[in-house]
Amino acid sequence: MKNDLLINPEIKQIGYSLILDLNIQNEYGLSKLLSVNHCHRNHDALLIWLDRILEESDKKLTKQEIINKLFEKIPESMMNH
C-alpha cells in the first residue's frame, strides 16, 4: 500500500502548483523550516504546511499570500536570488 498523504485534492493542486512555480526540489530540509515532522521530504512537507495554514486561516488566501507566508519561514540566505 502506497503511503499517500490524506490531503484535500484542492490543497494538493495548489501545493503542486507552488512546487512547480517555485521549483522546489523533493529533498529534505523544508520540513524543519515549516515545523513539520522531519521525516517528510520537501513536497510532502509543503503540502502538510499548506493544509495547516489554509485550515487555520479565517479567509481564503491568494496564491501570492501563501507564497509570502512560505517565504516568511525560509531564511533569506537560503533563497535563490
ZIWO-V89089 format. One record per residue. N is the residue number from 1. RES is the residue in one letter. SS is DSSP state (H for helix, E for strand, L for the rest). PHI is phi in degrees with one decimal (none if undefined). NEAR is the number of other ideal C-beta (glycine too) atoms within 8 Angstrom. Layout:
BEGIN
N_RES_SS_PHI_NEAR + N_RES_SS_PHI_NEAR
END
This chain:
BEGIN
1_M_L_none_2 + 2_K_L_-75.7_3 + 3_N_L_-91.3_4 + 4_D_L_-83.8_4 + 5_L_L_-72.8_8 + 6_L_L_-89.8_3 + 7_I_L_-119.3_10 + 8_N_L_-50.6_6 + 9_P_H_-56.6_6 + 10_E_H_-66.7_6 + 11_I_H_-68.6_12 + 12_K_H_-60.0_11 + 13_Q_H_-62.6_8 + 14_I_H_-62.7_12 + 15_G_H_-61.7_13 + 16_Y_H_-67.3_9 + 17_S_H_-64.2_9 + 18_L_H_-64.1_15 + 19_I_H_-58.3_11 + 20_L_H_-69.8_7 + 21_D_H_-61.8_6 + 22_L_H_-97.1_8 + 23_N_L_53.0_6 + 24_I_L_-81.8_10 + 25_Q_L_-78.7_5 + 26_N_L_-89.3_6 + 27_E_L_-111.7_6 + 28_Y_L_-112.4_7 + 29_G_L_131.5_7 + 30_L_H_-69.3_11 + 31_S_H_-59.0_14 + 32_K_H_-64.9_8 + 33_L_H_-67.2_9 + 34_L_L_-96.0_12 + 35_S_L_57.7_5 + 36_V_L_-115.4_11 + 37_N_L_-47.7_6 + 38_H_L_-65.1_7 + 39_C_L_-74.5_4 + 40_H_L_-88.5_10 + 41_R_L_-73.9_9 + 42_N_H_-53.7_14 + 43_H_H_-64.1_11 + 44_D_H_-66.8_9 + 45_A_H_-60.7_13 + 46_L_H_-63.3_15 + 47_L_H_-64.1_13 + 48_I_H_-65.0_14 + 49_W_H_-61.6_13 + 50_L_H_-61.9_13 + 51_D_H_-57.6_11 + 52_R_H_-64.3_8 + 53_I_H_-69.9_11 + 54_L_H_-71.8_11 + 55_E_H_-67.8_6 + 56_E_H_-79.4_5 + 57_S_L_-73.3_8 + 58_D_L_-89.2_2 + 59_K_L_-143.0_4 + 60_K_L_-74.3_4 + 61_L_L_-90.8_10 + 62_T_L_-78.3_6 + 63_K_H_-59.4_9 + 64_Q_H_-65.9_6 + 65_E_H_-64.7_8 + 66_I_H_-63.9_14 + 67_I_H_-60.8_10 + 68_N_H_-60.5_8 + 69_K_H_-63.9_10 + 70_L_H_-63.5_13 + 71_F_H_-67.7_8 + 72_E_H_-65.3_6 + 73_K_H_-88.4_8 + 74_I_L_-104.3_9 + 75_P_L_-58.8_6 + 76_E_H_-56.6_5 + 77_S_H_-65.0_4 + 78_M_H_-94.5_5 + 79_M_L_-85.3_8 + 80_N_L_-78.5_2 + 81_H_L_-101.8_2
END
